[in-house]
Amino acid sequence: MSVETVPERAQLPAVTAASMPGEAVLAALGTSSQGLDEAEASRRLAQGANVLEARRVSWFHVLVRQFASPLQGLLVAAAAMSFATGDQLNATIIVVILLGSALLGFVNEFRAEKTAADLHERISHTVVVVRGGAERQVPVRELVPGDIIRVGLGAIIPADARVLESVGLETDEGVLTGESAAVEKSAAPVAPGPNGAAPALAELTGTILMGTVVHAGSARAVVTATGPDTEFGRIAAGLAQGLPETTFQRGLKEFSLMLLWVGVFLTAGILIINLLLQRPFLDSVLFSLAIAVGITPQLLPAVVSTSLAAGSRLLAKRGVLVKRLLAIEDLGNLDVLVTDKTGTLTEGRIGFEEAVPSAAADSQQLTELAMLCCEVDPCAPGASGEGQNPVDAALWEAFPHLPATLAGRTRISLRPFDHETRTMETVVAAGPAGGGPVRILKGAPEAVLDACTGVTEADRAALDALFRRGARVVAVASSHQLPGAHDAAGPLALAGYLSFIDRPKADARASLARLDGLGVDVRIATGDNALVAEHVVSVLKMRPGAVLTGTEIEAMDEAALAAAVPGARVFARVSPEQKAQIVGILRRSHSVGFLGDGVNDALALNRADVGISVDSATDVAKDAADVVLLEKDLGVLADGVMGGRRIFANTIKYLLMGTSSNFGNMFSAAAASAFLTFLPMLPGQILLNNLLYDSSQLAIPTDKVDREQLRKPAHWDIAGIRRFMIAFGPISSLFDFATFGLMLWVFQAAPEEFRAGWFVESLATQTLIVFVIRTRRIPFLRSRASAALTLSVLAVVAIGAVLPYTPIGALIGFWPLPADFFLALVGMVLLYLVLVETAKHFYYRAEDARAAREAPARAEARRAARLSVLHHGRARVHRRAVPFLVHTGKPRFRRPPGHGVAAGRR
């Protein structure tokens, strides 16, 4: 059928399309029920793809971002003034070191940006489209106005579209309207509002909107608008400028603000002291600003970005693809995992076990009826078990010759399996023996038995025995009395049960033990019978707990369900809506992951903190997931959880470094400037010290993490970091003051020699201290750093030690140091490490006692924070937008976590 070509870009606003009849919408868009042909679809695609703008991985903008700190801007301005007044050497040194620091941050951040973009491109999202009268799957971004699409349960609507046909269609539009109740949709046009006003977004029952989720039913619809022209696209337009702030980012922001205030007071104090001592104004300003830059962890964004990028690459090698880089953080926070048992706890290979006929039938009749009630008509030419659901495929595999014996049993009608009735139904013509057409019902035993008459106690006992041994059971019933026009449930006679087996995985128990060791509580949500699920729980020796069935959940009100869900271990015979409801309740007090791979899992995947699917899952499930596993294996998922926690732990190491020795050294500089007749270190020397120190810490993302740090999710504690700074900063200053005394009273050092000595000592102490601070254990003996971190730290210490003897050292104002200085340095460093290790022991003992006292209050605070996040509209919009995001050429980007005034570069 030909399709009228529309010369201009065809788009219809959702409000306009909803008020028009379906045929009128098709005509306006220049399409038909047969869809567009490929040529016309390509032409329209050239006018604009179905994508939302995301930040571009542009080297230029990442580079510009390195110079966005106000502190750096002031320092460069002061250096320019210094240059103009004749001190060209020091001004040049300052600018060169700042450029080196920026280049270091640029290289690491740009690599992380590229990693995020590459991971995004590895995940594809598709939709079923009618093109030229035939259905096929195309990437979501290739949808164009005028395309005819088909959507079903759990699907994320890929564009604004006018409903043409629907069956029980309901969508969750909370991401657009904020309403939690599902909205019924139909093909009927929407009437205008009072006085001809346009209907509200929530009243557009004739259209389905991009980013919303199919809550029930299915539909065929014509695309009316794509990309930024959709209602969702307008709301999500700000995604390129800034993503929703996560708990991790909020913690970094609070930390940055804390250091900002420390830096402001320290800088102001130093400047006032130096001016009171009548030192040159410009030198005082340069020194004060250099101290401020020195106290800020300038490479924090690079460390965080590098950690996330390195973690994502490592997880990808282990079979975990992360669609959102910050989902690694969410993985690390998991403490509850809700999962189906099929393929996760069991092998996922369903095999036919036996046929158990009722007294009214025999095994042959039972298997014939079951074969006649499959998705594929066994009498159709070329029919096979390929592509059928696992149960039907196993039946065809067990009886490969049976379809040939059913020739002539023509199928009259089929009602496919649905999760509401948990059954499927066929009507087939009479066989050679006559007897009239036969109605066959197949599905969940409970649902089939409810439709049957004459079920005996022996029949029920047989079913109970199958369930107790862990079998997956399908019941079959039949009747020669066909349903009438208004009667879908005529009397049926039970033919018997088909037993299938899906054995527990050999390594499932070990995987569950790993997750349990990580503090992740595993719950089962399954469509199987409760006894079957309990059998799996027993075989795998999972923690005991209550069992809730779908029937029980349906009978509970919201308060009763909220009280019952936390104590339940197994949720059996639950519908897709009930799975999502369970996840929502658990999220009130836990960070919840949901692992699923079917269409019926999509609602829960969207509701969870972390939606997890597998590469072999349905497209609907993969679209809804944040993380895709290449293997459906809980062991692989445990790797992901550990990866997220390792990133958090390594980031905290860097922060603790910056708030202890680094802070102590800068405080020492401030104090020394008050009693020395010269500056204790020149601005360029302070910046070089900071650059070398930061360079040594770039290997922190590769560091090992002690096992006890991975046992449960870690949470931000800014007050704890502040206490750490107060406890350990003075220890660093104590040894700085010892160095001052050594240089002044023992070596009688000139200013240039004094500065070289303190430069070497401060760099050695603040860098080597990472070996003590990185672990709660005894360093070197019970916990060793990674080879990369060890080498980088030792290399920086060596560079600092030889720098005063090089031309570069002379250029920046250092004199060579006497050999005796290094003997004293070794003794001071060893004593410093021992003292910090002793202080660390008492500090963590006090912190553990404090944590025990404050545990209830902290848990309540985290719960309140979680409740606020649950209703964070921007976060929901961004997560739902992931399938539509594309990296464009426009210079819009979000700032990585941790960027701010106190974090150095923004």
PyMOL commands that set and color helices and strands:
alter all, ss='L'
color gray80, all
select helices_A, chain A and resi 14-18+22-28+38-46+59-65+70-84+88-122+140-142+174-177+194-196+201-203+227-229+231-240+247-276+281-295+300-317+327-333+363-372+390-398+403-406+445-450+457-468+508-517+530-539+550-555+558-567+576-586+599-607+619-624+634-659+661-675+683-697+700-702+707-710+718-746+751-768+770-773+787-805+807-811+819-870+873-884+901-903
alter helices_A, ss='H'
color red, helices_A
select strands_A, chain A and resi 52-54+126-131+134-139+148-151+160-172+183-184+207-208+213-225+320-322+336-339+351-357+411-418+423-428+438-443+452-453+472-479+492-501+521-526+546-549+568-572+592-595+610-614+627-629+885-887
alter strands_A, ss='S'
color yellow, strands_A
deselect
rebuild
show_as cartoon
